[in-house]
């Protein structure tokens, strides 16, 4: 994950920071460093991150410095310090302990996908209504450069969505089908119907990329694209809500023990290798800091240290 910094979706409370900045020293490739950073973001703290992968730093574990106070150590030590120093909002998340882990992971993936679809819809509407090249933000480059970035972002979203669907089809739904054969047939059919729509949107974006910016054809194509994305957004929202209401709660009825849940979670991560490696930054961007922390927490609880070290979640 490079420098361990991900631009995360923020809760309203994140804009009312009451606490002083926190210096975080740690390895840029460390899962623990990233996890502690998400814990600090959950507390709505301003963080100054200092990578310690190169001299003169030689810290084996993350170090937190707040004013004259400095603390170092492993996960529980650092979390205890953060919770004691900044009690609100609390780090303890009861729902993670009472809900089957595969249900929580699936829900968090739904959250990220829906945030990204909404962002793509708003971005498309903005592109369709702009007037002239001067309306383009220099930070995103020329109009053609922005369309390329838009295309890349949708391709990333498409890959996450396809991997998520594959995870459900090959790991989550079979667990339910073993208990009640055919119960997930409708959900699998929904996935099959969505694929042509998603691929069609990708082809539309490619066509727009070669059109003259601001032309009547360009604007018409953008308006059509916005409508297709809104349709996809509505369909995905309904599909996810149906799964969360009718299917995922049934996972609890399968009475999976802790070890079985860990095995299933491992299979889920294996089926989404791109999302959990080169697209991990993109995926986490669609989550609130506390949600990103939950996602990492589940992964770390369901993996041994060797597996965590060998998994390309962070670079």
N, C-alpha and C positions, 0 to 999 in steps of 0.2 A: 504494500500500500504506500510505498515511497515514504513520504514524510509524516505518515500517520494522520494527515489532515483531510477530512472529508467535509464537504459543504452539506450540512444536514438540515432537513426541515426543522423549523423551530416552533416551539410552543409560544403563545402570547407572553407567558411569564418570562421568556428568555430575553425580552426586551427591557426588563426592569431589573437589571443586575444590581444587587445591593452589596456585593462582596468585592474585596480587592483582587487584583490579578494574581494568578497562581503560576509559578514557574514549574514546568514539568520537564525533567531531564530523563531521557531514556532512549533506548534503541529504536530507530525508525522502523525496523523490521520486526519488532517484538509484539506478539499478540497481547501480552500483559500491558505494555505501554498503551496500546490502542484501547484496551478495555478500561484502563484507569482514566484515559481521556474522555471516554463516553460517560463515565461516572461523574466526572467534573462538569461536563456539558449538561448532564441531567440536573445538576445543582445550579445551572444558569451562571456559571463562573466564566470569567475571561481568562483564557489560558495562553501563556507564552511557552511554546514548545521549543526545547533545545535538544537536537539529536546528539547522542553520545556515541555514535558509531566510529568516530575518528578522534584522535588526540586533540586536546589534552585531557578529554574526559575518559574515564575508565570505569563507569558505573556498571555493575553486574545486574542490578535491578533498578526500576524507576525510582526517581527521587522527586519529592514534592517540596517546594519552598514557598512559604507564605509569610512575608515579612521576615522576622528573625527566626521563625520556626522552620525546621527542616526534618523530614522523615523519609526513611528509605525502607524497603522490605518487599515482601511478596504480597500477593493479592489480598489476603485477609487483613494484614497489617495496614496496608494503604487504605482499604475500604473502611476500616474501623476509624482511622484518622479523619478521613473525609466526612464520615457520618457524624463523628463527634464534633468536628469543627463547623460543619454546615448541615444541621439536622433537617432542613427543609429544602425541597421535598424529599421524603425518605427514600432510601435506596431499596428497601425491602419491598418486593413485588409479590404479593400473595398469590395472584392469579397464575404465575409461573409454577408455583408449587402444587396447585390443585387441579390444573388443567393438563391433560396429556400433552407431552412435549411436542409431538408431531402436529397436534391441533394448533398449538401456539405458533410453531414455525410456519405452518401453512397460512395462518391468519396474518402474520407479519409480512409474508410475501405478498399476500393480497393487498395489504396497505401500501407497500412500495409500488406495486404495479399501478394501482389506481392513482396515486400521486403523480406518477410519471405520465400517465395518459392525460390527466387533467392539465399538466404542464404543456404537453404537446398540443392540446386543443387551444389553450390560450396563446401559445406561440404562433400557431397557424393563423388564428384570428388577427393577431397583431401584424403578421406579414401581409395578410390580405387587405388590411385597411390602411397601411402606411401610404404616404404620398411623397413620392420622389426619393432619390438616393440620399438626400441630406437627412432623411429621417432615420437612417441606419445608425446604430450605436457603433462608434469607432472601435469599441472593445471587442466586437465580434467580427470586425473586418468589413470587406466589401459585401454588397448584397449576395453575390455568388458564393462568397466564403461562408456567409451565414446559412445559406441554403444547404451547403455541404455539411455544416455542423448540425443542422436540423436533421439531415439524412442520417448522419452517424448516430445521433441520439435516438432516432426511431429504430435503427438497426440494433442498437444495444437493448432497447426496450423489447423489441421483437424476440431477441435471443433469450432474455430473461423469461418472457412469457412462454416461449416454447419449452424451455427447460422446466419451468414450473408445471406446465401441463404434463410433461413427461414424468416428472416426479410423482404427480398425483396418479397417473395412469399405471405406473410400474411399481410404486411403493405403497401409497396411501390407500387407493381404492382396493387393491387386492386384499388388504387386511380386512376391509369391510365385506368384500365378496366371500371371503372364507366363512364369515359368520352368516351371511344372507346373500346367496348367489343372485347376481343380476341387479343388486340394489344400486350400483353405480353406472348402470348402462346409459341412462339419460345424460349423466354428467360427461361421460366419454363421448357421446354423440355431439354434445355442445362443443367440445374441444375440436372435433372434426369439422364442424360447421364454421368455426371461427378462423381456421387456418387460411382458407382462400381469401377471406376478408382482409386479414392481416398482411398477407403477401401482396394483395392487390394495392393496399395503401403504400407499401414499399415501392412498387412499380410506379405509382402516381408521383411519388416524391422524386424518383429518378427522372421522370419526364419533365417535372417542373424545373429541375436543375439545369436543363439546357434551354429553357425559355428565356426570352428577354425580360429582365426585371422591370416590373411596373406596367408591362403591356396589358392590353385587355385580355389576351389569352392567359397570361400569367395570373391575373387577378381572378379570373373565372375558375382556373384550375385550383387556386388556393381556397376559394370559397367552397368548391366541391370537396376538396381534401378536408376542410374543417368539418363539413357535414358528415363525412365518412368516419372521421375520428370521433365525433360526438356520438355517432351510432355505435362505434366500437366501445366507447366509454360506457354508454347506457347498457349495452349488452353484457360487458364484463362485470359491471356493478351488480346487475341482476343475477348473473351466474355465480359470482362470489357470495352474494347474500344467500342464495339458495343452498350452496354448499355449506355455508356456516350455520344455516338454520336446520337443514334436513340431514346432512351427511356427517359433518365433523363431530357433532355431539355424540354420534353413535360409536365413535372410537372408544369412548370411555366404557361402553358396554362390552367391549371385547376383553376387558380385564387384563390388559397387558401389564406385566410386571416391569420393574425398573430396568432390568437387564434387556428385556425384549424391546422396550422403548429406545434404549441406547442403540441397539442393533438397527432398528428401523430408521432412527435419525441418521446413523452412518450411511445407510442406503440412500436416504434423501439427499445428503450432501454429495455423495458420489454421483448421483444422477444430475446434479447441477454444478458441474465442475467449472464451467465458464463463469457462472454467476458468482461463485465463491473464489474466483481467482482474478482474472483480468477485468471482470465487471463488478467487483465487490464495492468499489468506491461508488459506482453508479447506483447499485442496488441500495446501499445505505443512505444515499442522498434522499431517497423517498421516505425515510423514517424519521420520527422524532428522536432526539438524543436518547431518551429513556427506552424507546423501542429498539434502537440500534444496540443499546447496552444489553437488553433482554436477549436479543438474537445472539450476540457474542457469548452471553452468560450460558445459554443453552448449549452452544457448541463446546464451550470449555468444560461444562459439566459432563457432557456425553462423549468426551474424547480423553484418551490418556496423553501424557506429555509428549510421547513420541509421535503420536498422530498429529497433535497440534503443531509440533515443530516441522513436520513433513508436509503439512497442508499449505498450499500457496495462497493463504488468505491475505497475507501481508508481505509486501516486498520493500 
